[in-house]
Amino acid sequence: MFEERPDRDAEIVLVGRSNVGKSTIMRQLTGHAVETGRKPGVTRGPNHFDWAEDDFMVTDLPGFGFMEGVPEDRREAIKTGVVRYLERHAENIIVGVLILDGNSAVEIIDRHRDRGEIPHDVELFALLRDLDIPPVVAVNKMDKVDDRDERLDDIADRLGMYPPWQQWQDVIAPVSAKREQIEPLLEAIRAHIRDRGDDRLLGHFT
């Protein structure tokens, strides 16, 4: 299911753990309804939304990490598929949006590190950079976070960026997708499109 991809020159990808709101952000970005649900792991293959007139699309890649009722080998296969998709299409991906849950991201990262593991979120952020895919970290569900700046500083720190988070506004975008509050994400995407010199795509992110 990862092998099939529309023939498009430019792409934005959404990646992240299961149940962090990727499909909701996809819908906010594109107006395209994709399958969502409370159960983690609803998205098992890439969902592509195609703006054919601009040879451009947005892709929602499957969530990784724990999925209730999904065997570990299947979870690992999904994660491997996500990594290989990014590697295979890196030169066409103009922005990689890593979506985190603002409520739980720091605790999840710390829990994995305490067990001597590399947290998936940190690993994926590093992969985007290694592949020269400009990363944007959409920290979702921020309407439920009280200590906003402290939480964003902690996320910047866990991802290897020195706080304060405000100096990374082309990378860290606090959003509340269900409340349709995604302007920081749109602005970060616009910044990377401008850096690319491809102004034809800006109209999709106004």
C-alpha positions in Angstrom: 0.0 0.0 0.0 3.0 2.3 0.4 4.2 1.7 -3.1 1.3 3.3 -4.8 1.7 7.1 -5.1 0.1 9.6 -7.6 2.7 11.0 -10.0 3.1 14.5 -8.5 6.2 16.6 -8.3 5.5 18.4 -5.0 4.2 17.0 -1.8 3.6 17.8 1.9 3.5 14.8 4.2 1.9 14.5 7.6 3.5 12.0 10.0 3.2 11.2 13.7 2.0 8.7 16.3 -1.5 7.2 16.1 -4.3 9.3 17.5 -2.5 12.7 17.6 -4.9 14.3 15.1 -3.2 13.8 11.7 -6.4 13.2 9.8 -8.1 16.2 11.5 -5.2 18.4 10.5 -5.4 17.0 7.0 -9.0 17.9 6.8 -8.2 21.5 8.0 -5.5 21.9 5.5 -7.3 20.6 2.5 -11.0 20.5 3.2 -10.8 16.9 2.3 -12.6 14.5 4.6 -10.5 11.4 5.5 -11.3 8.5 7.6 -10.9 9.3 11.3 -11.9 7.6 14.5 -11.2 7.3 18.2 -9.4 4.0 17.9 -5.7 4.4 17.2 -4.5 3.1 13.8 -7.5 3.9 11.7 -5.2 5.1 8.9 -3.2 2.1 7.7 -2.0 3.4 4.3 -1.2 6.8 2.8 -4.1 9.1 2.1 -3.4 11.5 -0.7 -5.2 14.7 -1.4 -4.4 16.0 -4.9 -4.4 19.5 -6.1 -4.0 18.3 -9.7 -3.9 21.7 -11.3 -0.6 22.4 -9.4 0.9 19.0 -9.7 0.9 19.0 -5.9 -0.6 16.9 -3.1 -0.8 16.5 0.7 -0.3 13.0 2.1 -1.5 11.7 5.5 0.9 8.8 6.3 -0.3 6.1 8.8 0.3 6.6 12.5 3.0 4.7 14.2 3.5 3.5 17.8 1.0 1.7 20.0 -2.3 0.7 18.3 -4.8 -1.2 20.4 -5.6 -4.6 18.8 -2.8 -4.3 16.2 0.1 -6.9 16.5 3.6 -5.6 17.1 4.9 -7.0 13.8 2.1 -5.1 12.0 3.0 -1.9 13.9 6.7 -2.3 12.9 5.7 -2.9 9.3 3.7 0.4 9.3 6.6 2.3 10.8 9.0 0.8 8.2 6.6 1.7 5.4 6.5 5.3 6.6 10.3 5.5 6.8 10.8 4.0 3.3 8.1 6.3 1.8 10.0 9.3 3.1 13.3 8.0 1.9 11.9 7.1 -1.5 10.2 10.4 -2.2 12.4 12.9 -0.2 13.3 15.0 -3.2 9.6 15.6 -3.9 8.6 16.4 -0.3 8.7 20.1 0.3 7.6 20.0 4.0 7.3 17.1 6.5 4.8 17.9 9.2 5.4 15.9 12.4 2.3 16.1 14.5 2.6 15.7 18.3 0.0 15.6 21.0 0.7 18.6 23.2 -0.7 16.9 26.2 1.4 13.8 26.1 4.4 14.2 23.8 7.0 15.1 26.5 5.9 12.3 28.8 6.0 9.7 26.0 9.5 10.8 24.8 10.8 10.8 28.4 9.3 7.3 29.1 11.0 5.8 26.0 14.3 7.5 26.9 14.1 6.2 30.5 13.9 2.7 29.0 17.0 3.3 26.9 15.0 3.6 23.6 15.1 6.2 20.9 11.6 7.8 20.9 9.9 7.4 17.6 9.0 11.1 17.5 12.6 12.1 18.0 13.8 9.5 15.5 11.3 10.7 12.8 12.2 14.4 13.3 15.9 13.5 12.9 15.1 11.4 9.8 13.3 14.4 8.1 16.3 16.6 8.7 18.7 13.9 7.5 16.7 13.6 4.3 16.8 17.4 3.8 13.0 17.5 4.2 12.1 20.8 6.0 10.4 19.7 9.2 7.5 21.5 10.9 6.3 20.2 14.3 2.6 20.8 14.7 2.0 20.5 18.4 -1.7 19.7 18.5 -4.4 19.9 21.2 -2.8 23.0 22.7 -6.2 24.2 23.8 -6.0 21.5 26.5 -2.5 22.6 27.7 -2.2 25.1 30.6 1.5 25.8 30.7 1.8 26.5 27.0 5.2 28.1 26.7 6.8 25.7 29.2 5.4 22.8 27.3 6.6 24.1 23.9 10.0 24.8 25.4 10.2 21.2 26.6 9.2 19.9 23.2 11.9 22.0 21.5 14.4 20.7 24.0 13.5 17.0 23.5 13.9 17.5 19.7 17.3 19.0 20.1 16.4 22.7 19.7 17.4 25.2 22.3 14.5 27.0 24.0 12.8 29.3 23.9 10.5 27.8 21.3 9.6 31.2 19.9 12.9 31.3 18.0 11.8 28.2 16.1 8.5 29.4 14.7 9.3 28.1 11.2 9.6 24.7 12.9 7.3 24.6 16.0 3.6 25.4 15.3 1.2 25.2 18.2 -2.3 24.3 16.9 -5.7 23.1 18.0 -7.0 21.3 14.9 -10.5 20.4 16.2 -11.0 24.1 17.0 -9.8 25.0 13.5 -6.9 26.9 15.0 -4.0 26.0 12.7 -2.7 29.4 11.5 0.8 28.8 13.0 1.1 25.7 11.0 0.0 27.5 7.8 2.5 30.2 8.4 5.3 27.7 8.9 4.4 25.9 5.7 4.2 29.2 3.8 7.7 30.1 5.1 9.2 26.9 3.7 7.3 27.3 0.4 8.8 30.8 0.1 12.3 29.5 0.9 11.7 27.0 -2.0 10.8 29.8 -4.3 7.6 28.1 -5.4 5.0 30.9 -4.9 2.4 29.1 -7.0 1.6 26.9 -4.0 1.1 29.7 -1.5 -2.6 30.2 -2.4 -3.4 26.8 -0.9 -2.3 27.9 2.5 -3.9 31.3 3.0 
